[in-house]
């Protein structure tokens, strides 16, 4: 369920960024932030599975 919410959030975010033609610098910051959050999520998921 969390994955579906994350995917939906990213799709909406991408749509909003390109629909309203936001500043290129803002787009880069949002993309880097989203990818960093995804990397932290995947790392946490892998570590929690390895601990089990």
C-alpha angles and dihedrals in degrees: 000000000000090000092053091051091049092050092048091049092051093048092051091046092051091048092051093047095052097034095058095034096231123195114291092235091054090049091053092049092049093047093048090048093049093048091047091051090049091050091051090048093051092046091051091048093051093046092049091051092048092051091056 
